[in-house]
């Protein structure tokens, strides 16, 4: 199966699982759940859940075993986008080519939609009705990894540092730390979760962790590049906003061409981290190329 077919097939599987696990927008909470559904199903690459599934498959697990965890990761990612777009954060009007959540439902409803998605993710992760063959210890390890990657040690902390760095002098090392937390942490956790689902041994878990960390850096460098080179129609959101807000980005430090070189080198390092894994990790290798060459 080529990578396009794999992405299409896996994305469809994830879409079906998201629809299955997410609460239906009905009853007294219909308005709140409608706001949650809006951002969750407005579209998206589903990179994090796909990485979770691919890592589990690379370790020999059936893909359906990874679906509850994969969906929880997408809930968390979607919550982060809703909150990032708020006027108090990045103040964006478009996300995935559609009006952002707060533009559709108002700021208060958007905040609560994000809160709901974050919380329901851990409800799903801890639900004994979705054990799919994982032991209690494995489930607890996955929950811990995802919680750490989502909070102040990871994504939330990275966003706080990113906002604090706007318009201020910073260093390339600080930039790497910001992006390693803001973007890299949840991507790494997605791969690590799949590794645990597939019962990877210590050596393979370390290799997959290294891959996830380097892929997360690549993802952010490409994001920074696309904010300069893409169009709103291609990207589904505003472009040029990083420069307007004087954000710390790779192109701001290295220039556009050097940033492209850095992305290429980093993705090759991510692929090299999988050197001791066999053909079963080919989809992870192809996903790395996809992250490098994506246009949105």
C-alpha positions in Angstrom: 0.0 0.0 0.0 1.5 3.4 -1.0 1.5 6.3 1.5 -1.4 8.1 -0.1 -3.6 5.0 0.1 -2.4 4.3 3.6 -3.2 7.8 4.7 -6.7 7.7 3.1 -7.5 4.3 4.6 -6.2 5.1 8.1 -7.8 8.5 8.1 -11.2 7.0 7.2 -10.8 4.5 10.0 -10.0 7.2 12.5 -13.0 9.4 11.3 -15.3 6.5 11.9 -13.9 5.9 15.4 -14.1 9.6 16.2 -17.8 9.6 15.3 -18.3 6.4 17.3 -16.6 7.6 20.5 -17.6 11.2 20.6 -20.8 12.1 22.5 -23.7 13.0 20.2 -24.8 16.7 20.0 -28.2 16.2 21.5 -30.2 16.7 24.7 -29.6 19.6 27.2 -25.9 19.8 26.1 -26.6 19.9 22.4 -25.2 23.4 21.9 -22.0 22.7 23.8 -21.4 19.4 22.0 -22.2 21.0 18.7 -19.3 23.4 19.3 -17.0 20.4 20.1 -18.1 18.5 17.0 -17.6 21.6 14.8 -13.8 21.8 15.3 -13.3 18.0 15.6 -15.0 17.2 12.3 -14.3 20.3 10.3 -11.4 18.5 8.7 -7.7 17.9 9.4 -4.7 15.7 8.5 -5.1 13.5 11.6 -1.3 13.2 11.8 -1.2 12.4 15.5 -3.7 9.5 15.5 -2.2 8.1 12.3 1.2 8.1 13.9 -0.2 6.2 16.9 -1.8 3.6 14.6 1.3 3.3 12.4 3.6 2.9 15.5 1.3 0.2 16.9 1.3 -1.6 13.6 5.0 -1.4 13.3 5.2 -3.3 16.5 2.8 -6.0 15.2 -0.4 -4.8 16.8 -3.8 -4.7 15.0 -4.7 -1.2 14.1 -8.1 -1.4 15.9 -6.3 -1.8 19.2 -4.9 1.7 18.8 -8.1 3.5 17.9 -9.3 4.7 21.4 -5.9 6.2 22.1 -5.6 7.6 18.6 -9.0 9.4 19.0 -8.1 10.7 22.4 -4.9 12.3 20.9 -7.0 14.0 18.2 -9.4 15.3 20.8 -6.4 16.9 22.7 -4.9 18.3 19.5 -8.3 19.8 18.5 -8.7 21.4 21.9 -5.3 23.0 21.5 -6.2 24.5 18.1 -9.5 25.9 19.5 -7.6 27.6 22.3 -4.7 28.7 20.1 -7.1 30.5 17.8 -8.7 32.6 20.6 -8.3 36.4 20.6 -6.2 36.1 23.8 -3.8 33.8 22.0 -3.2 33.9 18.2 -6.5 35.6 17.3 -7.1 33.7 14.1 -10.3 33.8 12.1 -9.7 30.7 10.0 -8.8 27.1 10.8 -8.8 24.3 8.2 -10.4 26.7 5.7 -13.4 27.4 8.0 -14.2 30.1 10.6 -12.5 29.3 13.9 -14.6 28.0 16.8 -14.9 31.3 18.6 -16.0 33.0 15.4 -18.8 30.5 15.1 -19.9 30.1 18.7 -18.4 33.0 20.7 -15.3 33.0 22.9 -16.9 31.5 26.0 -18.4 28.6 24.1 -15.1 28.0 22.3 -13.2 27.9 25.6 -15.6 25.4 27.0 -15.5 23.3 23.8 -11.8 23.0 24.2 -12.1 22.2 27.8 -14.6 19.5 27.0 -12.4 17.9 24.3 -9.4 17.8 26.6 -11.4 16.2 29.4 -13.3 13.7 27.3 -9.9 12.6 25.9 -8.9 11.3 29.3 -12.4 9.9 29.9 -11.9 7.8 26.8 -8.3 6.8 27.7 -9.4 5.6 31.1 -12.7 4.0 30.1 -12.5 0.2 30.9 -15.0 -0.4 28.2 -12.3 0.4 25.6 -9.5 -1.8 27.0 -8.8 -3.5 23.6 -6.4 -5.9 25.2 -4.2 -3.4 27.2 -3.2 -4.1 30.7 -4.0 -1.6 33.5 -0.3 -0.8 33.7 -0.1 -0.2 29.9 -3.1 2.1 30.0 -1.7 4.0 33.0 1.7 4.5 31.2 -0.1 5.8 28.1 -2.2 8.2 30.1 0.9 9.5 32.0 2.8 10.0 28.7 -0.1 11.9 27.0 -0.9 14.0 30.1 2.8 15.0 30.4 3.0 15.9 26.7 -0.2 17.9 26.9 0.4 20.0 30.0 3.1 22.5 31.3 5.9 20.1 30.6 4.8 19.9 27.0 2.2 21.5 24.7 0.7 24.0 27.2 4.1 25.0 28.5 5.3 25.5 24.9 2.4 27.7 24.1 3.1 29.8 27.2 6.7 30.2 26.2 5.7 31.0 22.6 3.4 33.8 23.7 6.0 35.2 26.1 8.7 35.2 23.3 6.6 37.3 20.9 8.4 40.5 20.0 11.3 39.7 22.2 14.9 38.6 21.5 15.4 35.0 22.1 17.9 32.3 21.1 17.8 29.3 18.7 18.1 27.0 21.7 15.1 28.6 23.3 13.2 28.3 20.0 14.0 24.6 19.9 12.7 24.2 23.4 9.5 26.1 22.6 8.7 24.1 19.5 9.8 20.8 21.1 7.1 21.4 23.7 4.4 23.1 21.7 4.4 20.8 18.7 6.9 18.0 19.3 5.7 16.7 22.7 2.3 15.5 21.5 3.7 14.0 18.3 6.3 12.1 20.3 3.6 10.9 22.7 1.5 9.7 19.8 4.3 7.5 18.6 5.2 6.4 22.1 1.6 5.4 22.8 1.5 3.3 19.6 4.8 1.7 20.7 3.2 0.7 24.1 0.1 -0.6 22.4 2.4 -2.8 20.3 4.4 -3.8 23.3 7.7 -2.5 22.0 10.7 -3.6 23.9 13.0 -1.0 25.5 15.3 -0.6 22.5 12.4 -0.2 20.0 10.6 2.2 22.3 13.7 4.4 22.5 14.1 4.3 18.7 10.4 5.3 18.2 10.7 8.0 20.8 13.7 9.5 19.0 11.8 9.3 15.7 8.8 11.0 17.2 10.9 13.8 18.7 12.7 14.5 15.5 9.5 14.3 13.5 7.9 16.8 15.8 10.7 19.3 15.1 10.4 18.7 11.4 6.7 19.3 11.6 7.2 22.7 13.3 9.9 23.8 10.9 7.6 23.0 7.9 4.8 24.9 9.7 7.1 27.9 10.0 8.0 27.7 6.3 4.4 27.3 5.1 3.4 30.4 7.1 5.7 32.3 4.7 5.4 30.4 1.4 1.8 29.1 1.3 -1.5 30.8 0.6 -4.6 31.0 2.9 -6.4 28.8 0.4 -3.7 26.1 0.5 -3.1 26.3 4.3 -6.7 26.8 5.4 -5.6 29.6 7.7 -3.9 33.0 7.6 -0.3 33.2 6.3 2.3 35.7 7.2 1.0 36.0 10.7 4.2 34.8 12.4 6.1 37.8 11.1 3.3 40.2 12.0 3.3 38.9 15.6 7.1 38.8 15.6 7.0 35.2 16.6 10.2 33.2 17.1 10.4 30.9 14.1 13.1 29.0 12.3 13.0 31.2 9.2 13.4 34.3 11.4 16.6 32.8 12.8 18.0 30.8 9.9 16.3 32.3 6.8 14.0 30.4 4.5 16.5 28.3 2.6 18.5 27.2 5.6 15.2 26.3 7.4 14.3 24.0 4.4 17.7 22.4 4.7 17.2 22.0 8.5 13.9 20.3 7.9 15.4 17.9 5.4 18.2 17.0 7.7 15.9 16.6 10.7 13.5 14.3 8.9 16.4 12.2 7.6 17.6 11.9 11.2 14.1 10.8 12.2 14.1 8.1 9.5 17.7 7.0 10.6 16.3 6.4 14.1 14.3 3.6 12.7 17.3 1.9 11.2 17.1 -1.2 13.4 13.4 -1.7 12.7 12.4 -3.8 9.7 10.0 -3.3 6.8 7.1 -3.2 9.3 8.2 0.4 10.1 8.0 1.5 6.4 4.8 3.4 6.9 6.5 5.5 9.6 9.3 6.2 7.2 6.9 7.3 4.6 4.9 9.4 7.1 8.2 11.3 7.8 8.5 12.2 4.1 4.8 13.2 4.1 5.4 15.6 7.0 8.4 17.1 5.2 6.6 17.6 1.8 3.1 18.6 3.0 1.6 21.8 1.7 -0.9 22.5 4.5 
